[in-house]
Amino acid sequence: MEDDNGLDGDLNANVRCQRTGDPKLDKAVQHWLAWDRNQWTRAQVESLVGAGRVDDLRRRLCSRMSFGTAGLRAPMGAGFSRINDLTVIQSTQGLYSYLCRYFADFSSRGVVVGFDTRGQEESGCSSHRLAKLTAAVLLSRDVPVHLFSSFIPTPYVPYAVKKLGAAAGVMITASHNPKEDNGYKVYWCNGAQITSPHDKEILRCIEEQLEPWSASCWDVGLVDRCSLRTDPLTQINSCYMDELASLCFHRDLNSSSPLKFVHSSFHGVGHAFVQQAFRVFGFPPPIAVPEQKDPDPNFSSVRCPNPEEGESVLELSLLLAERENARVVLATDPDADRLAVAEKSDGCGWKVFTGNELAALLGWWMFFTWKENHSEPADARSIYMLATTVSSKILQAFARIEGFHFEETLPGFKWVGNRIHELSQTGSRVIFSFEESIGFLCGDTVLDKDGVSSAAVVAEMAAYLHNKHLSLSQQLHNIYQTYGYHVSKTSYVVCNDPPTIQRIFSRIRNFDGSGSYPKTCGGVQIVHVRDVTTGYDSSQPDLRSVLPVSRSSHMITFTLQNGIVATLRTSGTEPKIKYYTEFCAVPGQSEVSTLEEELRKVTAALVDEFLEPEKNNLIRRLV
């Protein structure tokens, strides 16, 4: 897809606006046609107006995107509620205005801009073009821009922000979302994603100046002509790989390991970067899945580009591993910030690890290697591990026995990254963090989840265990024997109707009368309820949640009398209601089948009783 081809229309062209009968919508249409210079998205709006598709126009033009757990994310296409040239220009103008007010030295620090490999021909829209437009807006105001010349893993942007001392960073990506989507992810000067109040203030600044400032904002060629634009790719890649070596502890063993690995980059950015990471660790490059190693914005070989979906989307990787006699499969999502892992079972078939299981292994490994280099037990008091609150409590079990600190955050790695930064200011070090949706961070070099470094660390852990005649699955069993079994279930239902989601959560909050939450789930008594959306927590003396209130999404957690913890929450990036359940057993309790059956019953009741999928026309996850 060409970046410039046919996209620069005449802003002063005669605008013909057919009336829709809705004054607010007519004004939005008029603004769109007056401001948009992308001929394809202009044509989309003109076509909808001509066809009288008022509801579609209203959805596209009468609302704006807001910052969720991963920044702005929406389908590509025409409209203020979608990702396109105009909304990216508007977002960057707002970001510029806010950064100007916040940083006295903004004009010297600049902004890092990166992009993945997404694109949509019918909208004339690609991540690369949107990154150039982001840069053009900033360059038009004499702000230095560190624009990567080629696609990169998402973690490279926060890493570059810190390394270059930039005021902020922007990554154009929709990660593992469907091919129709794209996004605008913003990082603060500390290298972590923005949180409140920055997100709300940036949105306010966007709305203050919706009309593009000048023709320069549309000039993608500016990035090639302006001396204020630099390309940080070579420097950042080199520095990243140098620092990645600090996570490697057994390079000699790695180089001689007979273990073979297969890697899929899911048609995204990860192939070359994971290959480099393996070389840093002393491994030969992993065997690449040929159909998936090169970028493809259509994600042609998978039904969805999310490796978290498990065996059904890992089919090509597992088939290749069988042919090559490789025992471990690694899959990074399209922007390489997430990692899925599968291992050949001793009998037959494959074990695809959940995010929680992989976190148990990585958490154990990171503490094990830390202990190898720190002989004094007292040293453990200065280190931390972090997890989002909907993730497994396995790290908490580690911390309780081993003596280090563990903390939970709200869902979303933006909370994890900012907490790592805060702890670093006090001299504490976070050695591992994770979220259950296969997002992991080994160490604290990057303040966001990182599939590239995690892939190399998993490979080293697997090689070490193989040398000890242990598989990853066997070591996971050993971990549970020592720290207690943590059996969990994570899934979701799809709901494309926001009012239905509101009704579902309103019903839960008034289940047994006004302001009364459910008292049982599947016949098991609920002993505590925490509602982060409203700030209520029945387990606290003052009934206030310890975690920050987050009114932008729904999240309710139930603690049951049998020890199961269950959470319902809306996704910050997709039209999903996610549910998480976990049974945390004490060490020595090894009747796993009993735990799993009890968890299955409660999980089924949680969905059927509280979400009522059939009544609410919810789409259950395809497994």
N, C-alpha and C positions, 0 to 999 in steps of 0.2 A: 504493500500500500504506500503510495507516494505521500510525502508530508505536505507538499504545497499545492498539489494539483487541483486547480479549480476552486480553492477554498476562499479566496479573497474577493468577495463581492463588493458592490458599491454601497457604502453605508448611507449615502444620500439618494439612493434610487427611490423612485416613486413607490410608496408602500400602499398597496391596495388591501384594505382590511374589510372583509365581509363580516357583517354584524352577526353575533351569536344570540343576542337577546339577553345576555348577562353582562352588565356594564363592567364588573370587575374582570371577567374573563376577556372581554373586548380590549380592555386596557393592557392586560398581560400579553395578548396576542400582538397588539400594536408595538409594545416594547420589544418583544422578541424579534419581530420582523425588522424593527428599526436598528437593533443592536447586533444581531447575529450576522457574521460574515462567512459562515460556513454554508456553502450552497446546498449541501445535502440535508443538514438539519433545518435550514430555512424551508426547503422543499417539503420536508416532513410536516411542518406546521401548516404550510399553505395547503397541502393535500388534505389534512384533517379539517381545516376550516372549510375548504371547498366541499368536503363530503358531509359537513354538518355534524361531525363526531364530537359533540360538546363535552360528553363525559370524559372522553380520552384527553381532550384539550385541557379540561379542568384538572385532571390528575397530573398532567405534565407541567402546567403553567401556574397553577394557583397555590402551590406549596413549594418550600425549599428544603434541601437536604440539611440534616443536622449532624453534628459530630457524635458518632457512636463509639463502640469499644475499639474500632480501628479507623477512626477518622470519618471522612465523607465516603460513602459507598452506595452505589445505585446502578441501575442499568444504563448503558450508553444510549444516546439518542437525544432528540430535541426535547427541550423543556427545562424549566428552572429546577425541577425535582430530579433531574438526571445528570449524568456525567457527560460533558461535551465541551467544545471549545469555549463557549461563552461562560458557562458556570465555572470552569477552571480559571478563566481570566478574572471573573468576579471574585472568586475565592482568593486568588493571589493578590488582587488589589486590597481586599480586606486584611489579609495577612500582612502585607506591606504596611498598611496604615497602623496596625496594632504594634508591629515590631518597631516602627519609627517612634511611637509614643513610649515604648518600654525600654529601648536600648539607646542610650546617648551615642554609642559607638557603632550603631547598626550599619552605617555606610562603609565601615572598614571591615566588619566581621562577615557580612554577606550571608548567603543561604546556600545549602547543599540541595541539589535536585537530582533524583534518580528515577528510574522507570523499569517496568517489566516488559513483557513481550505481548501484551494484550492488544487487540484491535478489532474494529468493526467497520467493514467496508461501506455498508449502507449509511453510516453516519459520518464517513470520512474521518474516523476517530481512531487514534492509536495512542498507546501509552507514550511512545516516543514523541509524537506530535504534541501531546498535552504537556509533556515535560518541557519541550521547547517554548510553548506558549507561557508556561509558568516562568521560565527564565526571561522571556521577552518582556513581560510586565515589569519584572524587577530591574532588568537592564535599562529599560526606558526611564527609570527613576535613578539611574546611576548607582545601583546596588550591585556589588560583586556577586557573581553566581558561580558556584562550583558545580557545573552540570556534567554528569558522567556521559561519556561519548557512546557508551554501549549499555545494554541491559545489565542489571546487577541483581544479586540477592537483596531483599529488603534490609537485612541487618547491616549492609554496607552504608546505608544512609545515616542511621544513628551513630555508627562507628565513626564516620567521616565528620559528623557534626562535632563530636568531642575532639577528634584528632586535629581538625582544622580550626577549632575555636569559633565555629560559625554561630550566628544568632539562632538559627533554626534550620530544619531540614524538611523537604517534601519528597515523598515517594509516591509515584503514580502506580498504583497496583490495586487489584481486588483479590489478591492472594489466591485462595482455593475456591472462590465463588464461581458460579456458572459463567460460561463464556460471554454472556450478554453484559456482564457487569464490569465496572472499573471503579477506581477510588482515588482519593486524595488524602494521604496520610501525613500528618504534621508532627514533627519532633521539635522539642524545645532545646534550648542551648545546652542543657545537661545531658542530652542524648536520649532522653526518654520521651515517649509520646505525650502530647499535651493533655492536661486534665483541667478541671475547673480551677480558677475562673478564666483561664486562657481561652478555652474552647468557646465559651459563651461570648467573651469579648471579641474574639475574631469574627464570630457570626454577626455580632452587632456592627462591626466595622464593614463587613461585606455588604450588609443591607443599607449602610449609609451611602455607598457609592456603587450602584449597580451598573451604570452605563460605563462601558470601556473608556478609559481616559483618552486614548488617542489611537491612531492607526498603528503606532509602534507596538501596541499590545498584541496585534495580530501578526506581527512580522517575525515569523519563525527563522528567517535568515539572519536576524540580529545576533543569534548565538554564534554564528560563524564570522561575523564582522567586528563584534565589540571586544575591545581589549579587556573589559571587566569580566569576561567569561573565561574560566579556566576549566580544564578537564582533570579531575583528581583520580581517574581510574588507575593509572599505573602506581601512583604513590600509595593510594589507599589499599589496593590489592596486595601490594608488597608488605605494607605495615601490618595488615590484617593477618596474613599468612605467617609473618614473623612472630606475632603475638600468639597466634594459635599454637605455636610450638610449646608454649608454657603449659598447655593441657596434655602434652604427650609425656608419659613417664616410662614407657617400655619400648623405646624405638628399636633397640636391637632385637627384641623378641618379635616385634611387628614385622621386621624385614625378613625374618626366617619362618614366619608362620605359614603353615600349609592351608590355612583357612581361606576360602574364596568367597568374594562378595559380589552381589549384583546390585546395580543402582539404577533407579528410574528417576528422571527429573520431571516426569509428568508434562512433557511438552513445554516446560518453562525454562527458567534461567540457570538451574542448578548444575548441569552436567560438567562444565569446565571447572567450576569452583570446587565441587566435591572431588574431582580428579586431583586438583592441586592440593586440597586438604589431605588426601590420602598420601600424597608424596611427602608432605611435611611430616607425617607420622611414620614414614618409612615403609609404607605399604606400596605394592604395585597398584595401579589404578583399578578401581572396581570395574566389573564387566557391565557395560552400559546396555540398557534395553534399546536396541537400534530404532524401533518404531517411535520411541518417546524421548530420545535424547536431544533432538533439535526443537527449537521454538515453533509452536503452532497455535495461533490464537483460537483455533476451532477445537483444540483438544480432541483431535479426530479419533484416537484409539481408546478413549475412556468415556463411559456414560456420564461421569462427572469428574472434575479435576481435583478431587479431594481424597488424598490417600487415607484419611481417617475412616473412610467408608469400608476399609478392610479388604478381605480376600476378593470380593467381587470386582474391585477396580485394580487389583494387583495381579490380575490373571497373566498378563504378558511377562511380568517380572518373575512370577513363580514358575512359569513354563520354561523360561530361559535358565533359571537357576537349576531346574531339574536336568536340563540338557547339559549344563556346564558343571554339574555336581558341586554347586555352590550352596553352602549351608545357611547363609544369612542374606536376606534381601533388605535393602535400604531404599526408601522412596521419599524424596523431598517434594513438597507441593510446588505449584508453578512459580512462586516467588522465593522459594527455598528458605522460608522461615519455620516450617514445620517438618517433622520427620516421622515416618512410619517404619516399623521394623517387623520382619517376619523371620522365623527360624524353622529349618527342616526338622520335623519331629522324628524321634528315634524309630517309631513304628512306621507310620506313613502319614502323608499329608503335611500341612504347615501350621505352625502356631503364629498367628498375627497378634502381636502384643497390643493391648490397649494403652492409651496414654498414661493411665495410672500405673500399669504394670511396668512400663518402660521407665517411668519416673522412679519406681522402687529400685530398679536395677541401676539407673544412673545416679540416684541419690546415694545408694550403697557404694558405688564405685568412686564417686567424688570424695566421699568421706574416707574410704579405704586408702586412696592415693594421698589424701591430705595427711592421714595418720602416718603414712610411710615417711613423710618429710617433717613431721612434728612429733617429737618423742614425749613432750610434756603433756599430760592429760589436761592440765589447767589451760593450755592454749585453746582448747575447744570452746572456752567461754567467749572467745572473741569472734567466732564464726557463726554464720547464719545459713539457714535454708528457708526458702519462701515458696508458697503455693497459693493459688487462688482458692477462695473458700468453697467452690464447687468441686474442687479436686480431692483426690484421696488424702486421708490423714496419715498415710504411711510415714511421711517425713516427721510428723509429730511424734510417732512411735520411736523413730530413730533418735530424735532429740532427747526424748524422755530417758532413754537408756544410755546414750553416748555423752550427754552433757552439753551439747551445743544448743544454740537458740533456733527456734522455729517460729515463723509468723505467717498469718494468712492475710490476703488482700481481697478486695473486691474482684469479680471476674474481669478479665482483660489484662494483657501484659503491660498496658500503660501504668497500671497501679503497681505492678511488680517492679518495673523499671524505675519509677520514681522512688519507691521504697529502697531499692538498692542504692540509689544516689544519696538518699538521706542517711542511710546507715554508713556509707563510705565517709560522710562528713564527720562522723563520730569516731572514726578509726576502726570500725567493724568491717568485716569482709563477708560477702555472700558467695558461697562456693557452688550453690546449685539452686535453681528456681524452675518451676514448671506450672503449666496449666494442663488440665486433663485432655484438652483437644490437641494432643500431640505437639505441644509447644514447649520446648526445653531451652534452658540456658545454662551451660556449664561455665563456671567462673563469672566474672563481672566485667569483662572487656567491652562487651556490647550490652546496652540496656534494653534489649528486646529479644524475643525468642529467636533462635538461630539454628536452622536445620543443617547448615554446612558444618559448623564446628561439632554439632551433636552427632552427625554421621561419622566423623573421624573418631570421636570419643567412644561411640558404640563399637566401632570396629576394633579399637584397641582393647576394650573390655572383653569382647568376644574372643579375641586372639589370646588374651591372658587366661581366660577361663578354659579355653580349648587346650592350652598347654597344661592345665591342671586336671584335664579329662572331665571338664564340666561344660554343659551347655548353658545358654542363657536361661532356659526354662528350669533347669536343675538349680541354678543359682537363685532364681526367683523363689523356688520352693524353700531353699535354705534361708533366704531372707525372711520369709513368712514364718518359718519355724522359730527363728530367733526373735522377731519383733511382733509376731501375731499376724494371722491372716487378715487381709483387707480385701474383701470381695466386693466388687463394685459393678454397677450397671449404668451406662450412659447412653441416652438415645434422644430422639426428638419426634415431634409431630409438626407437620407443615400447616400453617394457617395464613392464607393470603388475604384475609379480611381483618384489618385492625380493630374495628368495632367488636368483632367476636372475641378477640384476645382481651379487650377491656372487660367484656361481660364475664368471661371465664374467671379472671382474677378478682373482679368485684364480687362474684358469687363465693369464691374461696374466702374472701375477707368478711363475708356476711353469711357464712355457711349455716350457722345455728342461731340466726337472728342478727340484728344490726351490730356490726363490730365484733362478731364472734367467729373465730377461726374453727376449723374442724377439730373434733376431739379424739377421733380415731381414724386409722387408715388400715383397711383390710382387717378390721377387728382388733388391731393393736392400738393401745392407748398412746396418744401424742402427749409427751410431757413438756415439750418446749416448742415455741414458734418464734421465728425471727423473720421479720418483714423489712428488708433493707430499703424498699421503696417508700415505706411510711416512717421508718426509723424505730419500729416496735421490736422489742425482744423480751419475751416473757421470762427468760432465764436471768435477766439482770435485775438487781434490786430496784433501780429506777425505771425499769421497763424500756430502756433506751438501748438501741443497737450500738455495740462498740465499733462495728464497721461504719464507715461514712454513709450517710443517706444518699441514695441514688435514685432520684425521681424520674429519670429519663427512661427507665425500663422497669419491668416487674421482676422481683426475685423474692421468693418465700421459701424458708427452710424449716422443716419439721424434724424434731428429734423424738424418736419413738422409744417406748419403754424397753423394747428388746435390744436397744443399742443401735438400731439402724438410723442413719441420717439421710433425709430425702429433701431434694431441692427442686423447685420449679422456677424457671426463669425464661424471659424472652431473649432471643439472640440480638446482639447489637449490630449484626451485619446481614442477617437473612430473615425471611418470614417464618421463623421457627419458634416453637415453645420447646425448650430443652428440659430434660429431666435427668437427675443424677441421684443415685441411691448407693449407699455403701454400708456394709456390715463390718465393723472393726472388732475383731476378736482379740482376746488377750493371748499372750504367748503361751504355747502349749495346747491351745484349743485347736485340734486338728481335724475335726469332723467337717471337712470342707463341703461335702455334699449337703449336709444339713444346713449349713450357713447359706449356701447357694439357693436351696429350695425356699428358705424363709425370705431371702432377699427377692427372689422371683415373685413370690406371692404379694409382698408389699409393693413392689414396683408395678405389678399389674393393677393393683388396687389404686395406687396413686394416680395412674393414668385414667383408668376407667371411672373412678369415683369423682375425681377433682377436675379432669379435663373433658370428660364425656365426648370422646372423639366422634362417635357416630352421630350424636345429637348435634354437635357443632361442625360437622362436615370437615373434620381434621384429617389430614392425610398422614397415615402412619409411615414410618421410615421403611424403605425397602431394604431387606437384609440379603 
